Amino acid sequence: MTGTRREQVVLTGRGLVGGVAEGEALVTREAISGWGGVEPRRGRVIESRHELVGQSFAGKVLVFRGAKGSSGWSGMFHMSRLMGSAPAAMVFTTMNTKIALGVVVTHVPAVTDLDGDPFEVIRTGDWVRVDADRGQVIVTPPGR
């Protein structure tokens, strides 16, 4: 799509934790491990083989497959909230008990079960508004 101008897109899904937040997108097609996969003080991915290793999700809209690993997932994201380094919002595609609890204790707007593939629509660096009360994810490419 080099040279092709992308338009604003609205995806609709199911809101899990209400609220509205917006920010720059950080996108990965991979699931994220909480325990041993994130460092909550700075809100960074530290899983050595993850494509986002070393990158911070703090204040960003985290777009990812979902949670993997142990039940420590929710604890790590809860700690990131307490330390002020949580994502602004979460958009994910695979629901499980780890992420369900994680989004609740993180207290950030979260949307899943979207009517389109977020990995085909959202790119790292896009501006994304997550309205979990309405189940909407509004994607604005840079320069729009």
ChimeraX commands (.cxc) that place a marker at each C-alpha (Angstrom):
marker #1 position 0.00,0.00,0.00 radius 0.5
marker #1 position 2.96,2.33,-0.43 radius 0.5
marker #1 position 1.67,5.63,-1.72 radius 0.5
marker #1 position -1.96,4.69,-1.10 radius 0.5
marker #1 position -3.77,7.09,1.17 radius 0.5
marker #1 position -5.68,5.27,3.88 radius 0.5
marker #1 position -9.01,6.54,5.15 radius 0.5
marker #1 position -10.47,6.60,8.65 radius 0.5
marker #1 position -12.09,3.27,9.56 radius 0.5
marker #1 position -14.63,2.37,12.25 radius 0.5
marker #1 position -14.70,-1.17,13.64 radius 0.5
marker #1 position -17.56,-2.30,15.84 radius 0.5
marker #1 position -17.35,-5.00,18.47 radius 0.5
marker #1 position -18.10,-5.82,22.08 radius 0.5
marker #1 position -16.92,-3.55,24.85 radius 0.5
marker #1 position -15.64,-5.34,27.95 radius 0.5
marker #1 position -14.61,-2.49,30.21 radius 0.5
marker #1 position -16.42,0.76,29.57 radius 0.5
marker #1 position -14.98,4.15,28.91 radius 0.5
marker #1 position -13.36,6.10,26.12 radius 0.5
marker #1 position -9.65,6.52,25.50 radius 0.5
marker #1 position -7.47,7.37,22.56 radius 0.5
marker #1 position -3.85,7.27,21.64 radius 0.5
marker #1 position -1.20,5.99,19.31 radius 0.5
marker #1 position -1.59,2.33,18.37 radius 0.5
marker #1 position 0.98,-0.31,19.23 radius 0.5
marker #1 position 0.12,-3.40,17.17 radius 0.5
marker #1 position 1.23,-7.02,17.32 radius 0.5
marker #1 position -0.36,-10.14,15.88 radius 0.5
marker #1 position 1.18,-12.09,18.76 radius 0.5
marker #1 position -0.29,-12.82,22.18 radius 0.5
marker #1 position 1.49,-11.22,25.14 radius 0.5
marker #1 position 2.72,-13.09,28.20 radius 0.5
marker #1 position 2.13,-11.21,31.45 radius 0.5
marker #1 position 4.31,-12.97,33.99 radius 0.5
marker #1 position 7.83,-12.67,32.60 radius 0.5
marker #1 position 6.57,-10.99,29.43 radius 0.5
marker #1 position 5.96,-7.44,30.61 radius 0.5
marker #1 position 7.80,-5.09,32.94 radius 0.5
marker #1 position 5.08,-3.09,34.71 radius 0.5
marker #1 position 7.17,-0.19,36.04 radius 0.5
marker #1 position 7.77,1.18,32.56 radius 0.5
marker #1 position 4.99,-0.67,30.72 radius 0.5
marker #1 position 7.29,-2.53,28.36 radius 0.5
marker #1 position 7.26,-5.88,26.67 radius 0.5
marker #1 position 10.30,-7.86,27.86 radius 0.5
marker #1 position 9.51,-11.31,26.44 radius 0.5
marker #1 position 12.76,-12.07,24.59 radius 0.5
marker #1 position 11.23,-13.61,21.46 radius 0.5
marker #1 position 8.29,-11.22,21.13 radius 0.5
marker #1 position 8.24,-8.84,18.17 radius 0.5
marker #1 position 7.58,-5.91,20.55 radius 0.5
marker #1 position 10.45,-6.71,22.95 radius 0.5
marker #1 position 11.74,-3.47,24.47 radius 0.5
marker #1 position 8.77,-1.38,23.32 radius 0.5
marker #1 position 6.50,0.46,25.73 radius 0.5
marker #1 position 2.72,0.17,25.68 radius 0.5
marker #1 position 2.32,2.92,28.33 radius 0.5
marker #1 position -0.41,5.35,27.29 radius 0.5
marker #1 position -0.89,3.65,23.93 radius 0.5
marker #1 position -3.77,1.66,22.47 radius 0.5
marker #1 position -2.49,-1.90,22.63 radius 0.5
marker #1 position -3.79,-3.98,19.71 radius 0.5
marker #1 position -2.89,-7.64,20.12 radius 0.5
marker #1 position -4.12,-11.21,19.84 radius 0.5
marker #1 position -4.65,-11.67,23.58 radius 0.5
marker #1 position -3.08,-13.05,26.74 radius 0.5
marker #1 position -0.91,-16.12,27.03 radius 0.5
marker #1 position 0.93,-17.84,29.82 radius 0.5
marker #1 position 0.13,-18.03,33.49 radius 0.5
marker #1 position -2.55,-16.42,35.59 radius 0.5
marker #1 position 0.03,-13.75,36.49 radius 0.5
marker #1 position -1.05,-11.85,33.37 radius 0.5
marker #1 position -3.69,-9.81,35.16 radius 0.5
marker #1 position -1.34,-9.04,38.06 radius 0.5
marker #1 position 1.32,-7.58,35.79 radius 0.5
marker #1 position -1.15,-5.33,33.97 radius 0.5
marker #1 position -2.76,-4.32,37.28 radius 0.5
marker #1 position 0.69,-3.31,38.53 radius 0.5
marker #1 position 1.25,-1.29,35.35 radius 0.5
marker #1 position -1.95,0.63,36.13 radius 0.5
marker #1 position -0.83,1.31,39.70 radius 0.5
marker #1 position 2.53,2.54,38.41 radius 0.5
marker #1 position 1.01,4.79,35.75 radius 0.5
marker #1 position 2.34,2.78,32.81 radius 0.5
marker #1 position -0.76,0.91,31.64 radius 0.5
marker #1 position -2.03,1.07,28.07 radius 0.5
marker #1 position -4.66,3.74,27.40 radius 0.5
marker #1 position -6.95,1.04,25.97 radius 0.5
marker #1 position -6.86,-2.53,24.67 radius 0.5
marker #1 position -8.18,-4.04,21.45 radius 0.5
marker #1 position -7.78,-7.79,21.13 radius 0.5
marker #1 position -9.10,-10.78,19.19 radius 0.5
marker #1 position -8.86,-13.85,21.45 radius 0.5
marker #1 position -10.86,-13.96,24.69 radius 0.5
marker #1 position -9.77,-16.07,27.63 radius 0.5
marker #1 position -10.00,-15.81,31.42 radius 0.5
marker #1 position -6.55,-14.20,31.70 radius 0.5
marker #1 position -7.43,-11.25,29.53 radius 0.5
marker #1 position -10.97,-10.95,30.89 radius 0.5
marker #1 position -9.61,-10.43,34.40 radius 0.5
marker #1 position -6.69,-8.39,33.08 radius 0.5
marker #1 position -8.79,-5.72,31.41 radius 0.5
marker #1 position -11.02,-5.45,34.49 radius 0.5
marker #1 position -8.13,-4.88,36.93 radius 0.5
marker #1 position -6.31,-2.59,34.50 radius 0.5
marker #1 position -9.40,-0.31,34.31 radius 0.5
marker #1 position -8.90,0.62,30.67 radius 0.5
marker #1 position -11.49,0.63,27.87 radius 0.5
marker #1 position -11.33,-2.69,26.02 radius 0.5
marker #1 position -13.06,-3.99,22.88 radius 0.5
marker #1 position -13.06,-7.44,21.27 radius 0.5
marker #1 position -15.20,-9.48,18.82 radius 0.5
marker #1 position -14.78,-6.86,16.10 radius 0.5
marker #1 position -16.61,-6.90,12.76 radius 0.5
marker #1 position -13.29,-6.61,10.92 radius 0.5
marker #1 position -9.74,-7.83,11.38 radius 0.5
marker #1 position -7.93,-5.20,13.47 radius 0.5
marker #1 position -4.55,-6.48,12.22 radius 0.5
marker #1 position -5.57,-5.63,8.64 radius 0.5
marker #1 position -6.89,-2.17,9.58 radius 0.5
marker #1 position -4.73,-0.82,12.42 radius 0.5
marker #1 position -1.01,-0.15,12.12 radius 0.5
marker #1 position 1.47,0.92,14.77 radius 0.5
marker #1 position 1.43,4.71,14.78 radius 0.5
marker #1 position -2.22,5.12,13.77 radius 0.5
marker #1 position -4.34,7.26,16.09 radius 0.5
marker #1 position -7.03,5.06,17.64 radius 0.5
marker #1 position -10.07,6.07,19.68 radius 0.5
marker #1 position -11.61,3.23,21.68 radius 0.5
marker #1 position -15.20,3.84,22.79 radius 0.5
marker #1 position -15.92,0.70,24.77 radius 0.5
marker #1 position -19.31,2.02,25.86 radius 0.5
marker #1 position -20.42,1.82,22.22 radius 0.5
marker #1 position -18.09,-1.00,21.19 radius 0.5
marker #1 position -16.37,1.21,18.61 radius 0.5
marker #1 position -12.75,1.45,17.53 radius 0.5
marker #1 position -12.08,4.47,15.33 radius 0.5
marker #1 position -8.81,4.29,13.41 radius 0.5
marker #1 position -7.24,7.41,11.92 radius 0.5
marker #1 position -4.05,6.94,9.90 radius 0.5
marker #1 position -1.27,9.51,10.37 radius 0.5
marker #1 position -1.79,12.68,8.34 radius 0.5
marker #1 position -5.60,12.39,8.29 radius 0.5
marker link #1:1,2 radius 0.2
marker link #1:2,3 radius 0.2
marker link #1:3,4 radius 0.2
marker link #1:4,5 radius 0.2
marker link #1:5,6 radius 0.2
marker link #1:6,7 radius 0.2
marker link #1:7,8 radius 0.2
marker link #1:8,9 radius 0.2
marker link #1:9,10 radius 0.2
marker link #1:10,11 radius 0.2
marker link #1:11,12 radius 0.2
marker link #1:12,13 radius 0.2
marker link #1:13,14 radius 0.2
marker link #1:14,15 radius 0.2
marker link #1:15,16 radius 0.2
marker link #1:16,17 radius 0.2
marker link #1:17,18 radius 0.2
marker link #1:18,19 radius 0.2
marker link #1:19,20 radius 0.2
marker link #1:20,21 radius 0.2
marker link #1:21,22 radius 0.2
marker link #1:22,23 radius 0.2
marker link #1:23,24 radius 0.2
marker link #1:24,25 radius 0.2
marker link #1:25,26 radius 0.2
marker link #1:26,27 radius 0.2
marker link #1:27,28 radius 0.2
marker link #1:28,29 radius 0.2
marker link #1:29,30 radius 0.2
marker link #1:30,31 radius 0.2
marker link #1:31,32 radius 0.2
marker link #1:32,33 radius 0.2
marker link #1:33,34 radius 0.2
marker link #1:34,35 radius 0.2
marker link #1:35,36 radius 0.2
marker link #1:36,37 radius 0.2
marker link #1:37,38 radius 0.2
marker link #1:38,39 radius 0.2
marker link #1:39,40 radius 0.2
marker link #1:40,41 radius 0.2
marker link #1:41,42 radius 0.2
marker link #1:42,43 radius 0.2
marker link #1:43,44 radius 0.2
marker link #1:44,45 radius 0.2
marker link #1:45,46 radius 0.2
marker link #1:46,47 radius 0.2
marker link #1:47,48 radius 0.2
marker link #1:48,49 radius 0.2
marker link #1:49,50 radius 0.2
marker link #1:50,51 radius 0.2
marker link #1:51,52 radius 0.2
marker link #1:52,53 radius 0.2
marker link #1:53,54 radius 0.2
marker link #1:54,55 radius 0.2
marker link #1:55,56 radius 0.2
marker link #1:56,57 radius 0.2
marker link #1:57,58 radius 0.2
marker link #1:58,59 radius 0.2
marker link #1:59,60 radius 0.2
marker link #1:60,61 radius 0.2
marker link #1:61,62 radius 0.2
marker link #1:62,63 radius 0.2
marker link #1:63,64 radius 0.2
marker link #1:64,65 radius 0.2
marker link #1:65,66 radius 0.2
marker link #1:66,67 radius 0.2
marker link #1:67,68 radius 0.2
marker link #1:68,69 radius 0.2
marker link #1:69,70 radius 0.2
marker link #1:70,71 radius 0.2
marker link #1:71,72 radius 0.2
marker link #1:72,73 radius 0.2
marker link #1:73,74 radius 0.2
marker link #1:74,75 radius 0.2
marker link #1:75,76 radius 0.2
marker link #1:76,77 radius 0.2
marker link #1:77,78 radius 0.2
marker link #1:78,79 radius 0.2
marker link #1:79,80 radius 0.2
marker link #1:80,81 radius 0.2
marker link #1:81,82 radius 0.2
marker link #1:82,83 radius 0.2
marker link #1:83,84 radius 0.2
marker link #1:84,85 radius 0.2
marker link #1:85,86 radius 0.2
marker link #1:86,87 radius 0.2
marker link #1:87,88 radius 0.2
marker link #1:88,89 radius 0.2
marker link #1:89,90 radius 0.2
marker link #1:90,91 radius 0.2
marker link #1:91,92 radius 0.2
marker link #1:92,93 radius 0.2
marker link #1:93,94 radius 0.2
marker link #1:94,95 radius 0.2
marker link #1:95,96 radius 0.2
marker link #1:96,97 radius 0.2
marker link #1:97,98 radius 0.2
marker link #1:98,99 radius 0.2
marker link #1:99,100 radius 0.2
marker link #1:100,101 radius 0.2
marker link #1:101,102 radius 0.2
marker link #1:102,103 radius 0.2
marker link #1:103,104 radius 0.2
marker link #1:104,105 radius 0.2
marker link #1:105,106 radius 0.2
marker link #1:106,107 radius 0.2
marker link #1:107,108 radius 0.2
marker link #1:108,109 radius 0.2
marker link #1:109,110 radius 0.2
marker link #1:110,111 radius 0.2
marker link #1:111,112 radius 0.2
marker link #1:112,113 radius 0.2
marker link #1:113,114 radius 0.2
marker link #1:114,115 radius 0.2
marker link #1:115,116 radius 0.2
marker link #1:116,117 radius 0.2
marker link #1:117,118 radius 0.2
marker link #1:118,119 radius 0.2
marker link #1:119,120 radius 0.2
marker link #1:120,121 radius 0.2
marker link #1:121,122 radius 0.2
marker link #1:122,123 radius 0.2
marker link #1:123,124 radius 0.2
marker link #1:124,125 radius 0.2
marker link #1:125,126 radius 0.2
marker link #1:126,127 radius 0.2
marker link #1:127,128 radius 0.2
marker link #1:128,129 radius 0.2
marker link #1:129,130 radius 0.2
marker link #1:130,131 radius 0.2
marker link #1:131,132 radius 0.2
marker link #1:132,133 radius 0.2
marker link #1:133,134 radius 0.2
marker link #1:134,135 radius 0.2
marker link #1:135,136 radius 0.2
marker link #1:136,137 radius 0.2
marker link #1:137,138 radius 0.2
marker link #1:138,139 radius 0.2
marker link #1:139,140 radius 0.2
marker link #1:140,141 radius 0.2
marker link #1:141,142 radius 0.2
marker link #1:142,143 radius 0.2
marker link #1:143,144 radius 0.2
view
